[in-house]
Amino acid sequence: MGKRSERPLFCTTRADGLRGNRLFWTAVLLAIATLLSAIKPVVLPDGGAVTYFSLLFLWLVTFFYGPRYGLAAGAVFGILRLAVTYVTGEHINYAPGALVLEYPVAFGALALGGLALDRRGAFCELDGVVRDSFGLRVGYLVGLVCLGACYVLAANLFYPPDRDGLLANLLFTIAYDMSYLGIEAALTMLLLCIPAVCDAIYYVRFLATTPKSDPTLRSF
């Protein structure tokens, strides 16, 4: 009687090494966010632009790995975004304080939306994939407000006033900066209303945060 052949419960490939690989998935998300930040359908004359969901892909780093990791990724993205802004000819304030506050600090502040994660609305189905619609949407919006606050602060500290009076200028800069951020946020919320898009995000997060040795991966 011949020996019974032994087969693994599931096939292992080189792609298995990408499961749970933070460096790889962070690099992918940052690369996509940087590429999309160069595509600007709306550009304002004094700086600021609407992009095709670049902030969503940056936010996904925090959504996948938490605010601490997202903060570091946001700072890196801020430097990349500064380079993209320079190459595309968008307005830049070269004051050192403005450069720091509007780029690494502002995009790092997007990670503060991670405080909304794992609070409520998250549930896990039989496939092992955690679906957190509250954290995905509300966390993004909270982070966007924090990013916008950095822009408003920079505008009042490092730019000539556009209106007479401190309050009038503050309200103007809020309206100015939140105009293009609000447009991108509205488009992002519409995109996240598509169930297939959210399911894809949840599944990618599952792959990006679950090591290949995890037995739940046998069902995929």
N, C-alpha and C positions, 0 to 999 in steps of 0.2 A: 504494500500500500504506500503510495507516494506521500511525500510530505505536503501538508496543507500550506498553500502560499499565504503569506501574511501581507495585507495591504493596509496602508494608513487609513484612518477614519476620514481624512480629507486630504486633498492634495496640497502640498506646499510648493510655492513658487517664489521667485525673487520678489514678487510684489508683496509677499507676506511681510517682508522687512520694512515696508512702508507703513504698516499698521501700527498705530501708536507712536510713530516717529514724529515728534514735535518739530524738530528742526526742518524736516522735509515739508510738512504741511504748512508751517509758518512761512517758509520761503515761497511756496506756491501761492498762498493767499496774498503775501506782500507783492509778489511779482504781478499778479492779476490786478491788485488795487493800484499799483504804480502805473501799469499800462492803461487802465481805464481813466486814471486821473489826467492823462494827456489828451483824452477825448472830451472836449468841452463844447456842448451845444450852446451854452450861454456863458458869456464872460462879461463881468462888470468892469467899467473903466478904471475904478480905483482899487482893483483887486477883488478876488472872489469869483467863483465859477461853479456852474452846475456840471457834474460829471455823470457818467453812466454807471452809477452804483459802486464807485470806488470806495466810498465810506462803508458800504455794507460788507465788502470783502475784508476791509481792515477790521471791522467790528467782529467778524467771524473768528478772528484770532482770540479775542476775549471770550466769545461765546463758546469756543472749543476748550480753552485752557485756563480761563479765569482772568481777573483784572491785573494781577501782577505780571503775568506773561504778556497780556495785552498792552500794558503800559510800556514795556520795553520794546515791543513790536511797533507801537505807535510812535515812539521816539525815532526809531530807525526809519519808519515810513515818512516822518516829518522831514528828515534829511533828503530822502529820495524825492519827496514832493517838492522841496525847494529846488532841486536840480531840474525837475520837470517844469516847474514854473519859470525858471530861468530860460530853459531851452525853448519853451512855447511863447516866450515874450510877454507873459503876463506881468502886471505891475508887482514890484517887490520893494518893500521898505528895508533899506540896508542898515538901519540902526540896529546895533547888536541886540538890544532888548527886544525889539520887534521881531527879529529873526528867531530868537529863542522862543518867545511866547507864541508866535503864530505858526511855528512848525513843530519842533519836537514836543514842546509842552502842550500845545493845542491838540495834536493828534494823539498824544499819550493820554490826554484827559478823556478821550473817547472811551477808554477802558473803564472809566468810572461807572459806565452803564452796567458793568459786571456785577455791581452791588444788587441789581435786580434779579440776578440769576438764582435759581433753586429756591425761590421763595414760595411760589404757588403756581398752579397750572401745569406743572410738569408731571408726565405720566409715562410709564414704560409698558409697552405691549409685549406679546409673547415672543416677538422677534428680538427682544433685548434692546431695541433702539429707544432711547429716551426722547420724548417729544415735549419741548418746553416752548410753547407758543408765546406765553407771557414774557419769559426772559428774552426770547429772540426779538420781539417787537418793542416791548417797553424798554428793555435794556439799550437797544439801538437808539431810541428817542432820548433817553436820559443822557447817554453818551454824547449825542449830537448837541444837546443843550449845553453840556459842559464844554464842548469844543467851541460852540458859538460864544460862550461867556469869555473864553480866552481871546477870541477875535475882538469882541467888544472892548475888553480891557486894553488890548493892544492899540485899538483905534483911538481910545481916549488918552492913552499915555504917550504914544509915539507918532501920532498923526496930527496935522493942523486941524483945528476945530472947523467943522462944516456949518455949524449953527452957533449963534450967540447964546451964551449961557450954558452952564454945566449940564442942567437937566435937559435942555433942548438938544444939546449935542449928544448926550447919552441916549435919548430916545431915537434920535436919527441913526446913530450907529447900530442900535439894536435892530431897527427896521431894515437897515441896509444889509447887515450880515445875516439876519434871519430870513431875508428874502430868498437868496439863492440856496441857503441850507434848507429852508422850508420846502422849496420846490423839489430838491433831491430827496428829502424825507418823504414827501407825499408820493413821489414815484416809487420809492422803495417800499412803502406800506402797500401800495397797489400790487407790486410784485410779490410781496409776501402774503397776499390774499389768495394766491394761486396754490392750491394744496400740493401739487407736484413739486413746486419749487421748495416749499418747506420740508417735504419728505426727503428731497435730495440733500438739503442742508443737514437734516437730522442723521441721515445715513452716513454722509461724509464725516460728520462729527463722531459717529460711532467708530468708523474705521480709523479716524485720526487719534482717538483716545483709548482704543481697546488694543492691548498687545496681542500679537498673533497666537500666543499660547492660551488666550482666553477661550474656554470651551464653547461659549455662545457663538463664536465665529464659525463653528462647524455647520451652522444652518445656512451659511451664505456660500 
